[in-house]
Amino acid sequence: MSSLAINNEGILAIGNECDDSTCSAVYIYHLRNRHLFVYQKLQQQGRKGFGKALAFWDNKLYITAPEDSTSLPNAGSVHVYEPSGSDSFVYVSQIVIEVIENSRAGSSICISERFLVISRFV
């Protein structure tokens, strides 16, 4: 486990970020009657580090992938999911980080009403 986040509706997200893009995943659980139930497993194939940091904001789940190379090699990205009905989250968008090559942005994430702050690997 590399990260976790919980929202006010009892949904728990646990990130399992690893060096291989095929095993990185985020597991979603729902807390009901003091028991955790498996909700869903989220993956983004080819996104190394997916699940390194997590945050819920405005009912959406933000998941970082610091070693994502969508824009630049190992620049990082953030993947956004939102609830679909009562039993799953669906992929909404990707925030591509175009700072500098090998910045590995996404080591941590913090969200407020006006800002999305993403730290980079140092």
C-alpha positions as CSV (number, residue, x, y, z in Angstrom):
1,M,0.0,0.0,0.0
2,S,1.4,3.4,-0.9
3,S,-1.6,5.7,-0.2
4,L,-5.1,6.0,1.0
5,A,-8.1,8.4,1.0
6,I,-11.6,8.3,2.4
7,N,-14.6,10.4,1.6
8,N,-17.5,11.4,3.7
9,E,-19.7,8.7,2.2
10,G,-17.6,5.9,3.6
11,I,-15.7,5.1,0.4
12,L,-12.1,4.1,1.0
13,A,-9.5,4.2,-1.8
14,I,-6.2,2.3,-1.3
15,G,-3.3,2.8,-3.7
16,N,-0.9,0.0,-4.6
17,E,1.7,1.8,-6.6
18,C,4.6,-0.3,-7.8
19,D,7.5,-0.2,-10.3
20,D,5.7,-2.3,-12.9
21,S,2.8,-0.6,-14.6
22,T,0.8,-3.8,-14.8
23,C,0.5,-4.2,-11.0
24,S,-0.2,-0.6,-10.0
25,A,-3.8,-0.3,-9.0
26,V,-6.2,1.5,-6.7
27,Y,-8.7,-0.6,-4.7
28,I,-12.0,1.0,-3.8
29,Y,-13.9,-0.2,-0.7
30,H,-17.3,0.8,0.7
31,L,-17.8,1.0,4.5
32,R,-21.3,-0.3,5.4
33,N,-22.4,-1.4,8.9
34,R,-18.8,-1.3,10.1
35,H,-17.6,-3.7,7.4
36,L,-15.5,-3.0,4.3
37,F,-16.9,-4.4,1.0
38,V,-14.8,-4.5,-2.1
39,Y,-16.2,-2.0,-4.5
40,Q,-13.8,-1.9,-7.5
41,K,-10.3,-2.1,-8.8
42,L,-9.0,0.8,-10.9
43,Q,-6.0,0.5,-13.2
44,Q,-4.4,2.5,-16.0
45,Q,-2.3,0.2,-18.1
46,G,1.1,1.7,-19.0
47,R,0.9,4.3,-16.2
48,K,3.8,3.5,-14.0
49,G,3.3,4.6,-10.4
50,F,-0.5,4.8,-10.7
51,G,-1.9,5.1,-7.2
52,K,1.1,6.8,-5.6
53,A,-1.1,9.5,-4.0
54,L,-4.9,9.8,-3.8
55,A,-7.4,12.5,-2.9
56,F,-11.2,12.9,-2.9
57,W,-12.7,16.3,-3.8
58,D,-16.2,17.2,-4.8
59,N,-17.1,13.5,-5.0
60,K,-14.3,12.9,-7.5
61,L,-11.2,10.7,-6.9
62,Y,-7.8,12.0,-8.0
63,I,-5.1,9.5,-8.5
64,T,-1.5,10.3,-9.3
65,A,1.0,8.4,-11.5
66,P,4.4,10.1,-11.0
67,E,6.2,8.0,-13.7
68,D,3.6,8.5,-16.4
69,S,5.3,9.5,-19.7
70,T,2.2,10.8,-21.6
71,S,3.7,14.3,-22.2
72,L,7.4,13.9,-21.3
73,P,9.4,11.0,-20.0
74,N,8.5,10.4,-16.3
75,A,6.8,13.8,-16.0
76,G,3.7,12.5,-14.1
77,S,0.0,12.8,-14.4
78,V,-3.3,12.8,-12.4
79,H,-6.2,10.7,-13.3
80,V,-9.7,11.8,-12.4
81,Y,-12.6,9.4,-11.6
82,E,-16.2,10.1,-10.6
83,P,-18.9,7.8,-9.2
84,S,-21.3,6.2,-11.7
85,G,-24.4,5.1,-9.9
86,S,-23.9,3.4,-6.6
87,D,-21.5,0.6,-7.6
88,S,-18.5,2.0,-9.5
89,F,-16.2,4.8,-10.4
90,V,-15.6,5.8,-14.1
91,Y,-12.6,7.5,-15.7
92,V,-13.4,11.2,-16.5
93,S,-10.1,12.8,-17.5
94,Q,-6.3,13.0,-17.2
95,I,-4.4,16.0,-16.1
96,V,-1.1,15.8,-17.9
97,I,1.9,17.4,-16.2
98,E,4.2,19.2,-18.7
99,V,6.8,20.6,-16.3
100,I,10.1,19.0,-17.0
101,E,11.3,15.6,-18.1
102,N,11.8,13.2,-15.1
103,S,10.1,15.5,-12.7
104,R,7.9,12.6,-11.4
105,A,5.2,15.0,-10.4
106,G,2.6,13.2,-8.2
107,S,4.4,12.1,-5.1
108,S,1.6,13.7,-3.2
109,I,-1.6,15.6,-3.9
110,C,-3.7,18.1,-2.1
111,I,-6.9,19.7,-3.3
112,S,-9.0,22.6,-2.1
113,E,-11.8,24.7,-3.5
114,R,-9.4,26.7,-5.6
115,F,-6.2,24.8,-6.0
116,L,-4.8,21.4,-7.0
117,V,-1.3,21.0,-5.6
118,I,0.9,18.2,-6.8
119,S,4.4,17.7,-5.4
120,R,7.2,16.2,-7.4
121,F,9.7,13.5,-6.5
122,V,13.0,15.0,-5.2
